[in-house]
Amino acid sequence: MKRYSCLFIVFIFVYLGNTSLFAESPEEIYATQYFAQIKKNSELLNHFLKAMPKGADLHVHQSGAVYPEKLLTHAKADQFCIVPDTFHVYAAASCDKDHNLNAAIQDSQFYEAIIDAWSMRHFKRGMETGHDHL
């Protein structure tokens, strides 16, 4: 009896493995091929991802997230610029004086404000959603 049970289980796995149950749909194949073509074109890639459900947002758990301090370290090393009102970072050949990230983070209050905006630190439940929190 035990032998037949094992054979049955093996049969099921072999059968399921040979069916088209897990085959990609034509839409998935097209999307995969299109993505491969555009992944080096930032403008087309941005448009492609924004057209996805939820704008291609990723669901991130805190345990797997990158700390904003680490992001700031990379942005500073790459000499990125920052928009003081929105805390958005961007690459440019040169930054306006008030958009220079390296200079801006010398101000401890502004540095703390960036950390607050880029993380869930000091998040108040009910005031805004996690999606609204930069």
C-alpha positions in Angstrom: 0.0 0.0 0.0 2.8 2.4 0.9 4.5 1.7 -2.4 1.4 2.5 -4.4 1.0 5.8 -2.4 4.5 6.8 -3.4 4.0 5.8 -7.0 0.8 7.8 -7.1 2.5 10.9 -5.7 5.3 10.6 -8.2 2.8 10.1 -11.0 1.0 13.3 -9.9 4.2 15.4 -9.9 5.3 14.0 -13.3 1.8 14.6 -14.8 1.6 18.1 -13.5 5.1 18.9 -14.6 4.3 17.9 -18.2 1.0 19.8 -18.5 0.6 23.4 -19.7 -0.8 24.2 -16.3 2.1 26.5 -15.6 2.7 27.8 -19.1 2.9 31.5 -19.7 0.1 33.3 -21.3 0.7 35.2 -24.6 0.3 38.4 -22.6 3.1 37.3 -20.2 5.4 36.4 -23.0 4.8 39.7 -24.7 5.4 41.7 -21.5 8.6 39.7 -20.8 9.9 40.3 -24.4 8.9 44.0 -24.3 10.6 44.5 -20.9 13.8 42.9 -22.2 13.8 45.4 -25.1 13.2 48.6 -23.0 15.0 47.9 -19.7 18.0 50.1 -20.7 15.7 53.0 -21.9 14.8 54.8 -18.7 12.0 56.8 -20.3 10.2 53.8 -21.8 10.9 51.8 -18.7 9.4 54.5 -16.4 6.3 54.6 -18.7 6.0 50.8 -18.7 6.2 50.5 -14.9 3.8 53.4 -14.2 1.2 51.7 -16.5 1.3 48.6 -14.3 -1.3 48.2 -11.5 -0.5 50.4 -8.5 2.2 52.1 -10.6 4.5 49.0 -10.1 4.8 49.9 -6.4 6.7 47.3 -4.4 5.4 46.0 -1.1 8.3 46.3 1.3 8.7 44.9 4.7 10.7 46.9 7.2 13.1 44.0 7.8 14.1 44.0 4.2 14.1 47.7 3.6 17.2 49.9 3.1 17.6 52.5 5.8 17.4 56.1 4.6 20.8 56.8 6.1 22.3 54.3 3.7 20.4 55.9 0.8 21.8 59.3 1.8 25.3 57.9 1.9 24.9 56.6 -1.7 23.3 59.9 -2.9 26.0 61.9 -1.3 28.8 59.8 -2.8 27.1 60.2 -6.3 26.8 63.9 -5.7 23.1 64.0 -6.2 20.9 67.0 -5.7 17.8 67.3 -3.5 14.6 69.4 -3.7 14.3 70.8 -0.2 10.5 71.1 -0.3 9.8 67.5 -1.4 13.0 65.7 -0.4 13.2 64.2 -3.9 16.7 63.4 -5.1 17.9 63.7 -8.6 21.1 63.5 -10.6 22.4 66.5 -12.4 25.8 67.8 -13.7 25.6 70.6 -11.1 23.0 71.5 -8.4 21.6 74.9 -7.6 23.1 76.2 -4.3 19.9 75.3 -2.3 19.6 71.8 -4.0 23.2 70.6 -3.1 22.7 67.5 -1.1 26.2 67.5 0.4 25.7 71.0 1.7 22.1 70.4 2.8 22.8 67.5 5.0 25.3 69.5 7.0 22.2 71.2 8.5 21.2 68.6 11.2 17.5 69.7 11.2 17.3 69.2 7.4 19.1 65.9 7.7 16.6 64.7 10.3 13.7 65.9 8.1 15.1 63.8 5.2 15.3 60.8 7.4 11.7 61.4 8.6 10.4 61.8 5.0 12.3 58.7 3.7 11.3 56.4 6.5 8.4 55.5 8.8 10.2 57.2 11.7 7.7 59.3 13.7 4.8 57.9 11.7 1.5 58.6 13.3 -1.1 56.0 12.6 -4.3 57.5 11.3 -2.7 60.8 10.3 -1.7 59.5 6.9 -1.2 56.2 5.2 2.1 54.5 4.6 1.6 55.2 0.9 1.3 58.9 1.6 4.4 58.9 3.8 7.3 59.8 1.5 
